[in-house]
Amino acid sequence: MASLSPWHPASLLATWFGSGLLPWAPGTWGSLAALPCGLLVFWLAGPWGLLAATAAVFGLGLWAAGYYAQVLAVKDPGAIVIDEVAGQWLVLFAVALRPEQLSWREVLLAFVLFRVFDTLKPWPVSWADRHLKGAFGIMADDIVAALYAAPIAIGILWLWEKS
């Protein structure tokens, strides 16, 4: 198996600055590492800036994940977590669209729901995970998981406001 320097730009991005190399549950570490960066983007550029950053991370992830997987000759290395970053930021964007200030409650809910759907992989997340190939396949299932988590998070927040 070939190797890639941890300082190579593809390695840094694919593993989200090494968070995907931490032991046990790299996807969870990657999602956690995504939060401070996503919150910084939100505070500096607002929700639409966060959405733009999400699209940029998705695009960079296509390159970084594809290169990293190709060099390691592994279909979907567990250390690749830039897909979790894009998915986590998409859910964070959805909860940040609400008129209230983004609080720890919204951030925690976005994190938990994204991790639940990324881990359980209900259809079509599971379909994307099994059938989409290459870098797009690595990235896409997390976006689909985020598309489940985001409206549920918004619904839960709406219900909390009504109670």
C-alpha positions as CSV (number, residue, x, y, z in Angstrom):
1,M,0.0,0.0,0.0
2,A,1.3,3.4,-1.0
3,S,1.5,6.3,1.5
4,L,0.9,10.0,1.4
5,S,2.6,12.5,3.6
6,P,0.3,13.8,6.3
7,W,1.4,17.3,5.3
8,H,0.3,16.9,1.6
9,P,-2.6,19.2,0.9
10,A,-4.8,16.3,-0.2
11,S,-4.0,14.5,3.1
12,L,-4.6,17.6,5.2
13,L,-8.0,18.2,3.5
14,A,-9.2,14.6,3.2
15,T,-8.5,13.9,6.9
16,W,-9.6,17.4,7.9
17,F,-6.2,18.4,9.3
18,G,-5.7,14.9,10.9
19,S,-9.0,14.5,12.7
20,G,-9.8,11.5,10.6
21,L,-6.6,9.9,11.8
22,L,-7.8,9.8,15.4
23,P,-8.6,6.4,16.8
24,W,-12.2,5.1,16.9
25,A,-15.1,6.7,14.9
26,P,-13.1,8.9,12.5
27,G,-16.4,10.3,11.1
28,T,-17.4,11.5,14.5
29,W,-14.0,13.2,15.0
30,G,-14.3,14.8,11.6
31,S,-17.8,16.1,12.3
32,L,-16.6,17.5,15.7
33,A,-13.6,19.1,14.0
34,A,-15.9,20.6,11.4
35,L,-18.0,22.5,14.0
36,P,-15.5,25.2,15.1
37,C,-14.5,26.0,11.5
38,G,-18.1,26.0,10.4
39,L,-19.1,28.3,13.2
40,L,-16.2,30.7,12.4
41,V,-17.4,30.9,8.8
42,F,-21.0,31.5,10.0
43,W,-19.9,34.3,12.4
44,L,-17.8,35.9,9.7
45,A,-20.0,35.5,6.7
46,G,-23.5,34.5,7.9
47,P,-25.5,31.5,6.8
48,W,-25.1,32.1,3.1
49,G,-21.4,32.3,3.5
50,L,-21.5,29.0,5.3
51,L,-23.4,27.5,2.4
52,A,-20.8,28.8,-0.1
53,A,-18.0,27.4,2.1
54,T,-19.9,24.1,2.2
55,A,-20.0,24.0,-1.6
56,A,-16.3,24.9,-1.7
57,V,-15.4,22.1,0.8
58,F,-17.5,19.7,-1.3
59,G,-15.5,20.6,-4.4
60,L,-12.2,20.5,-2.6
61,G,-13.3,17.2,-1.1
62,L,-13.8,15.7,-4.5
63,W,-10.2,16.4,-5.3
64,A,-8.7,15.5,-1.9
65,A,-10.7,12.4,-1.2
66,G,-10.2,11.1,-4.7
67,Y,-6.5,11.7,-4.6
68,Y,-6.1,10.3,-1.1
69,A,-8.1,7.1,-1.9
70,Q,-6.2,6.7,-5.2
71,V,-2.8,6.9,-3.6
72,L,-3.7,4.5,-0.8
73,A,-5.5,2.3,-3.3
74,V,-8.5,2.0,-1.0
75,K,-12.1,2.6,-2.1
76,D,-13.2,4.7,0.8
77,P,-10.5,5.1,3.5
78,G,-12.0,5.7,7.0
79,A,-9.5,8.5,7.5
80,I,-11.3,10.6,4.9
81,V,-13.6,12.9,6.8
82,I,-13.9,15.9,4.5
83,D,-17.2,14.4,3.5
84,E,-18.4,14.7,7.1
85,V,-17.3,18.3,7.1
86,A,-19.5,19.1,4.1
87,G,-22.4,17.2,5.5
88,Q,-22.1,18.7,9.0
89,W,-21.8,22.2,7.5
90,L,-24.9,21.7,5.4
91,V,-27.0,20.8,8.5
92,L,-25.4,23.7,10.4
93,F,-26.4,26.0,7.6
94,A,-30.0,24.8,7.8
95,V,-30.3,25.5,11.5
96,A,-28.5,28.8,11.1
97,L,-31.2,30.1,8.7
98,R,-33.6,30.5,11.6
99,P,-34.0,34.1,12.9
100,E,-32.8,33.3,16.4
101,Q,-29.2,33.5,17.4
102,L,-27.3,30.2,16.7
103,S,-26.8,28.7,20.2
104,W,-25.1,25.6,21.6
105,R,-28.5,23.8,21.4
106,E,-28.8,24.2,17.6
107,V,-25.2,23.2,17.1
108,L,-25.6,20.1,19.3
109,L,-28.8,19.1,17.5
110,A,-27.2,19.6,14.1
111,F,-24.2,17.5,15.2
112,V,-26.3,14.6,16.7
113,L,-28.8,14.4,13.9
114,F,-26.1,14.4,11.2
115,R,-24.1,11.7,13.0
116,V,-27.3,9.6,13.4
117,F,-28.2,9.7,9.7
118,D,-24.6,9.3,8.6
119,T,-24.2,6.3,10.8
120,L,-27.5,4.6,10.3
121,K,-27.5,5.3,6.5
122,P,-31.3,5.0,5.8
123,W,-32.2,4.7,2.1
124,P,-31.1,6.6,-0.1
125,V,-28.0,7.3,2.0
126,S,-27.2,3.6,2.0
127,W,-27.8,3.4,-1.7
128,A,-25.4,6.3,-2.4
129,D,-22.8,4.7,-0.1
130,R,-22.9,1.4,-2.0
131,H,-23.5,2.5,-5.6
132,L,-21.8,5.8,-6.2
133,K,-18.1,5.3,-7.0
134,G,-14.9,7.3,-6.6
135,A,-14.6,10.7,-5.0
136,F,-18.2,11.6,-5.7
137,G,-19.4,8.4,-4.0
138,I,-17.2,9.2,-0.9
139,M,-18.7,12.7,-0.7
140,A,-22.3,12.1,-1.8
141,D,-23.7,9.9,1.0
142,D,-22.8,12.5,3.6
143,I,-24.7,15.1,1.7
144,V,-27.7,12.8,1.4
145,A,-27.5,12.2,5.2
146,A,-27.4,15.9,5.8
147,L,-30.6,16.3,3.6
148,Y,-32.3,14.0,6.1
149,A,-30.9,15.7,9.2
150,A,-31.5,19.3,8.2
151,P,-35.3,19.3,7.9
152,I,-35.6,17.2,11.0
153,A,-33.4,19.6,12.9
154,I,-35.5,22.5,11.7
155,G,-38.7,20.7,12.7
156,I,-37.4,19.9,16.2
157,L,-36.4,23.5,16.7
158,W,-39.8,24.7,15.6
159,L,-41.5,22.3,18.0
160,W,-39.2,23.5,20.9
161,E,-40.2,27.0,20.1
162,K,-43.9,26.1,20.2
163,S,-43.7,24.4,23.6
